[in-house]
Amino acid sequence: MSRCFTSGVAAHKTSIMTELACRGFHTVSESGRTIIREELQRGGDALPWADRLAYAERMLERDLRAYSVAQALSGPVTFDRGIPDILGYLTLCGLPAPPHVAAAAKAACYNARVFLTPYWDEIFTQDTERTQTRAEAEATCAVMRETYTTLGYKITELPRADIATRADFVCKQLAN
């Protein structure tokens, strides 16, 4: 069954996903960073600081495709963000969710338990793709928690610990 990770930014989701992949789990990368890189390379504006709705649509397109591919895989699949994260993103931006985005978030059913990597001030960093402030990262985490909870998911918060310990925690949860 597919498991989903969500959080604010700079909470080590991607590092945990990399560790899980090294341990043999199927993982699906976050689409947002890939889209940002592609848009910057081609001079596009489907970016979170330019055309936010176009950025959300690109994420939805990629995430739906990844979700479909993952359905054919055997064993647990972990996603570095899921389709509901797009609803949370639009909420953060103060944009209404188009009906097809809301419908996709409801239709794409991940495991009922979602992993949340909580905002953690001590590990927060910024880079050229992750430009949010600490306050925005913390708000993102809160909105993602609310978005998934509203959709009926149960949140399992990961401990604030090193990557290996967090991956061990996830592995134990996946075994249940």
C-alpha positions in Angstrom: 0.0 0.0 0.0 1.3 3.5 -0.9 2.5 5.7 2.0 2.8 9.4 1.7 5.2 11.8 3.3 4.2 15.5 3.8 5.6 18.4 5.8 6.7 22.0 5.4 10.0 22.5 3.6 13.5 21.6 4.9 12.2 18.8 7.1 14.4 16.1 5.6 11.7 14.2 3.7 13.9 13.7 0.7 16.8 12.5 2.7 14.6 10.0 4.4 13.2 8.9 1.0 16.8 8.4 -0.2 17.6 6.3 2.8 14.4 4.2 2.3 15.4 3.7 -1.4 18.8 2.4 -0.2 17.0 -0.1 2.0 15.1 -1.4 -1.0 11.8 0.4 -0.8 10.0 1.8 -3.9 10.1 5.6 -3.6 8.5 8.4 -5.6 10.3 11.7 -5.7 8.7 15.1 -5.1 7.5 16.6 -8.3 7.8 20.3 -7.2 11.6 20.4 -7.2 11.8 18.7 -10.6 9.3 21.2 -12.1 11.3 24.2 -10.6 14.5 22.9 -12.2 12.9 22.3 -15.6 11.1 25.7 -15.6 14.3 27.6 -14.6 16.3 25.7 -17.3 13.8 26.5 -20.0 12.9 30.0 -18.8 9.3 29.0 -18.0 7.0 30.6 -15.4 5.2 27.6 -13.9 7.0 28.4 -10.7 5.8 28.9 -7.1 7.0 32.6 -7.3 5.6 33.3 -10.7 2.5 31.4 -12.0 1.4 29.4 -9.0 -1.7 27.9 -10.6 0.4 26.7 -13.6 2.9 25.2 -11.1 0.1 23.4 -9.3 -1.2 22.0 -12.6 2.2 20.7 -13.5 2.5 19.0 -10.1 -0.9 17.4 -10.5 0.0 16.1 -13.9 3.2 14.5 -12.7 1.8 13.3 -9.4 -1.2 11.6 -11.1 1.2 9.8 -13.5 3.5 8.7 -10.6 0.5 7.5 -8.6 -0.7 5.4 -11.6 2.7 3.9 -12.1 3.0 3.1 -8.4 -0.2 1.1 -8.4 1.5 -1.6 -10.4 4.5 -2.0 -8.0 4.6 -4.7 -5.4 5.3 -3.9 -1.8 5.2 -0.6 -0.1 5.7 2.6 -2.1 6.6 5.8 -0.4 5.8 9.2 -1.9 7.8 12.4 -1.2 4.5 14.4 -1.1 1.2 13.3 -2.5 -1.6 14.8 -4.5 -3.3 16.3 -1.4 -0.1 18.4 -1.0 -1.3 20.3 -4.0 -4.5 21.3 -2.2 -2.4 22.4 0.7 -0.1 24.4 -1.6 -3.1 26.2 -3.1 -4.5 27.0 0.3 -1.1 28.5 1.4 -1.2 30.7 -1.8 -4.7 31.8 -1.1 -5.9 30.3 -4.3 -9.1 28.3 -4.7 -8.6 24.7 -5.6 -10.0 23.9 -9.1 -12.6 21.2 -8.9 -10.4 18.7 -10.8 -7.6 19.1 -8.3 -9.9 18.6 -5.3 -11.4 15.5 -7.0 -7.9 14.1 -7.8 -6.9 14.5 -4.1 -9.9 12.6 -3.0 -9.7 9.9 -5.7 -6.0 9.1 -5.2 -6.1 7.0 -2.1 -2.9 6.5 -0.3 -2.6 4.4 2.9 -4.8 5.9 5.6 -1.7 6.7 7.7 0.5 9.5 6.3 4.0 10.3 7.6 4.6 14.0 8.6 8.1 15.2 9.0 7.5 18.2 11.4 8.9 21.6 11.0 12.3 21.5 12.8 14.0 24.9 13.2 17.5 23.4 13.8 17.6 21.7 10.3 15.9 24.4 8.3 17.8 25.6 5.3 17.1 27.5 2.1 18.5 27.0 -1.4 17.7 28.2 -5.0 14.6 25.9 -5.2 13.5 26.2 -1.6 13.1 29.9 -1.0 10.5 29.8 1.8 11.2 31.6 5.1 11.1 29.7 8.4 7.6 31.1 9.0 6.4 29.9 5.6 8.0 26.4 6.3 6.2 26.2 9.6 2.9 27.4 8.1 3.3 24.8 5.3 3.6 22.0 7.8 0.5 23.1 9.6 -1.5 23.4 6.4 -0.4 20.0 5.2 -1.4 18.4 8.5 -4.8 20.1 8.2 -5.2 19.2 4.5 -4.5 15.5 5.1 -6.6 15.3 8.3 -9.6 16.9 6.5 -9.3 14.3 3.8 -9.5 11.6 6.4 -5.9 10.5 6.7 -4.3 9.8 10.1 -1.0 11.6 10.7 2.0 9.8 12.1 4.6 12.3 13.0 8.3 11.3 12.6 10.6 11.9 15.5 13.1 14.7 15.3 16.2 12.5 15.0 19.0 11.7 12.5 18.0 10.3 9.1 18.8 6.6 10.0 16.7 6.8 13.1 13.8 8.4 11.2 14.1 5.7 8.4 14.1 3.0 11.1 10.9 4.5 12.5 9.3 4.5 9.1 10.4 0.9 8.4 8.8 -0.3 11.7 5.5 1.5 10.7 5.5 0.0 7.3 5.9 -3.5 8.8 2.6 -3.0 10.7 
